[in-house]
Amino acid sequence: MPRSERTDAELLDLLRDDDEQAFRELYERYWYKMYVVAHRKLRRKEVAEELAQELFVMLWQKRDSLRILNLPAFLGVTLKNLMVDYIRRNILEEHYLDQLRLFFPVETFITTETVQLNELTEAIQNTLAQLPEKTREVFILRRFEQLSIREIAQRLELSEKAIEYHLSRSTAFLRQNLRDFVAVWVLFFLS
């Protein structure tokens, strides 16, 4: 049987037996689809390419242990997790620094303030990482991507009430866990 007519399940069985041609076929069958999904969500070509590539590297590396019943669903969920991880790692830090640069001239950031800014950024990232995935995702879309509640609800296929709940939950959690840094920033603004 020609390889192009093989089902995903057949190709996955071959992949478990280290068949590189089966992997190549799965890659050719799904890479572009995963790239399009990532690009639509992140709007960054290079990042979308990187995440789609990372998805297939992971598929190859874990080929022995994966038991996949629905390959498109598996790839979609795994890609979504990679995108959330990317946003948490990169977008947050970039956005915080961009926002802070808008308010403070470059000469303001001397060593002490830079250290405090780095500590605040790290604390925010660590605190956001503690939130449940959906709550964190809603917070990021609202606060950093500036999407409306309606847009977030449509994108995540949730009700607007659910989005408001997640925003309320994340804001309260951040306020509670970052209260130690409020005093530092008040002193910074007053000096």
C-alpha positions as CSV (number, residue, x, y, z in Angstrom):
1,M,0.0,0.0,0.0
2,P,1.5,3.4,-0.9
3,R,2.4,5.4,2.2
4,S,0.2,8.4,1.2
5,E,-2.9,6.2,1.7
6,R,-2.0,5.1,5.2
7,T,-4.2,6.2,8.1
8,D,-2.8,8.3,11.0
9,A,-3.1,5.2,13.2
10,E,-1.0,3.1,10.8
11,L,1.6,5.8,10.5
12,L,1.7,6.1,14.3
13,D,2.3,2.4,14.7
14,L,5.2,2.7,12.2
15,L,6.5,5.7,14.1
16,R,6.6,3.7,17.3
17,D,8.9,1.3,15.4
18,D,11.2,4.3,14.5
19,D,10.1,4.5,10.9
20,E,11.4,7.9,9.7
21,Q,9.4,7.8,6.6
22,A,6.2,7.5,8.6
23,F,7.3,10.5,10.7
24,R,8.1,12.4,7.5
25,E,4.6,11.7,6.2
26,L,2.9,12.8,9.4
27,Y,5.1,15.9,9.4
28,E,4.1,16.8,5.8
29,R,0.4,16.0,6.6
30,Y,0.1,18.2,9.7
31,W,3.0,20.7,10.1
32,Y,1.5,23.4,8.0
33,K,-1.9,23.0,9.7
34,M,-0.3,23.4,13.1
35,Y,1.8,26.4,11.8
36,V,-1.4,28.1,10.6
37,V,-3.1,27.6,14.0
38,A,-0.1,29.0,15.9
39,H,0.3,31.9,13.5
40,R,-3.4,32.8,13.8
41,K,-3.2,32.8,17.5
42,L,0.2,34.5,18.1
43,R,0.5,36.6,14.9
44,R,4.2,36.0,14.8
45,K,5.5,34.0,11.8
46,E,8.8,32.9,13.3
47,V,7.3,31.9,16.6
48,A,4.6,29.9,14.9
49,E,7.2,28.1,12.8
50,E,9.3,27.4,15.9
51,L,6.3,26.1,17.9
52,A,5.1,23.9,15.1
53,Q,8.6,22.5,14.7
54,E,8.9,22.0,18.4
55,L,5.6,20.0,18.4
56,F,7.0,17.5,15.8
57,V,10.4,17.3,17.6
58,M,8.5,16.3,20.7
59,L,6.4,13.8,18.7
60,W,9.6,12.1,17.4
61,Q,11.3,12.2,20.8
62,K,8.3,10.6,22.6
63,R,7.3,8.3,19.9
64,D,7.9,5.2,22.0
65,S,5.7,6.2,24.9
66,L,2.8,8.1,23.2
67,R,-0.5,6.3,22.9
68,I,-2.5,8.6,20.6
69,L,-6.1,7.8,19.6
70,N,-6.8,11.0,17.7
71,L,-3.7,12.6,16.2
72,P,-5.3,15.9,15.1
73,A,-6.7,16.4,18.6
74,F,-3.4,15.4,20.2
75,L,-1.5,17.8,18.0
76,G,-4.0,20.6,18.6
77,V,-3.9,20.3,22.4
78,T,-0.1,19.9,22.6
79,L,0.3,23.0,20.3
80,K,-2.1,25.0,22.5
81,N,0.0,24.1,25.6
82,L,3.2,25.1,23.8
83,M,1.6,28.4,22.9
84,V,0.5,29.1,26.5
85,D,4.1,28.2,27.7
86,Y,5.5,30.6,25.1
87,I,3.2,33.4,26.1
88,R,4.0,32.9,29.7
89,R,7.8,32.8,29.1
90,N,8.1,35.6,26.6
91,I,5.2,37.9,26.0
92,L,4.7,38.7,29.7
93,E,8.3,39.8,30.2
94,E,8.3,41.8,26.9
95,H,5.1,43.5,27.7
96,Y,6.0,44.5,31.3
97,L,9.3,46.0,30.1
98,D,7.6,47.9,27.3
99,Q,4.9,49.3,29.6
100,L,7.5,50.3,32.2
101,R,9.7,52.0,29.6
102,L,6.7,54.2,28.6
103,F,6.4,55.6,32.1
104,F,10.1,56.0,33.0
105,P,12.9,57.6,31.2
106,V,16.0,55.4,30.5
107,E,18.1,57.3,33.0
108,T,15.7,56.4,35.8
109,F,16.7,52.7,35.6
110,I,19.9,52.7,37.6
111,T,21.1,49.5,39.1
112,T,18.8,49.4,42.2
113,E,15.7,50.1,40.2
114,T,16.7,47.6,37.5
115,V,17.1,44.9,40.2
116,Q,13.7,45.8,41.6
117,L,12.1,45.7,38.2
118,N,13.7,42.3,37.5
119,E,12.4,41.0,40.9
120,L,8.9,42.4,40.1
121,T,8.9,40.8,36.7
122,E,10.0,37.5,38.1
123,A,7.4,37.7,40.9
124,I,4.6,38.5,38.4
125,Q,5.7,35.6,36.1
126,N,5.9,33.2,39.1
127,T,2.5,34.3,40.4
128,L,0.9,33.9,36.9
129,A,2.4,30.5,36.6
130,Q,0.5,29.4,39.7
131,L,-2.9,30.3,38.2
132,P,-4.9,27.5,36.6
133,E,-4.2,27.4,32.8
134,K,-7.6,28.8,31.7
135,T,-7.5,31.7,34.2
136,R,-3.9,32.6,33.2
137,E,-4.8,32.5,29.5
138,V,-7.8,34.8,30.1
139,F,-5.7,37.2,32.1
140,I,-3.0,37.3,29.4
141,L,-5.5,37.9,26.6
142,R,-7.2,40.7,28.5
143,R,-4.3,42.5,30.1
144,F,-1.5,42.0,27.6
145,E,-3.3,41.5,24.3
146,Q,-6.0,44.0,25.2
147,L,-8.8,41.9,23.9
148,S,-12.4,42.7,25.0
149,I,-14.3,40.2,27.2
150,R,-16.5,39.4,24.2
151,E,-13.4,38.7,22.0
152,I,-11.9,36.4,24.7
153,A,-15.2,34.6,25.1
154,Q,-15.4,34.0,21.4
155,R,-11.7,32.9,21.1
156,L,-11.9,30.5,24.0
157,E,-15.5,29.4,23.4
158,L,-16.6,30.4,26.9
159,S,-19.4,32.6,28.1
160,E,-18.7,36.2,29.0
161,K,-19.6,35.5,32.6
162,A,-16.9,32.8,32.7
163,I,-14.4,35.3,31.3
164,E,-15.4,37.8,34.0
165,Y,-15.0,35.1,36.6
166,H,-11.5,34.2,35.4
167,L,-10.5,37.9,35.3
168,S,-11.8,38.5,38.8
169,R,-10.0,35.4,40.1
170,S,-6.7,36.3,38.5
171,T,-6.8,39.9,39.6
172,A,-7.5,39.0,43.2
173,F,-4.8,36.3,43.2
174,L,-2.2,38.7,41.7
175,R,-3.2,41.4,44.2
176,Q,-2.9,39.0,47.1
177,N,0.4,37.5,46.0
178,L,2.1,40.7,44.9
179,R,1.2,42.9,47.8
180,D,4.8,42.9,49.0
181,F,5.9,44.6,45.9
182,V,3.4,47.4,46.1
183,A,5.3,49.0,49.0
184,V,8.5,48.9,47.0
185,W,6.9,50.6,44.0
186,V,5.1,53.2,46.1
187,L,8.5,54.2,47.6
188,F,10.0,54.2,44.1
189,F,7.3,56.5,42.8
190,L,7.7,58.9,45.7
191,S,11.5,59.1,45.6
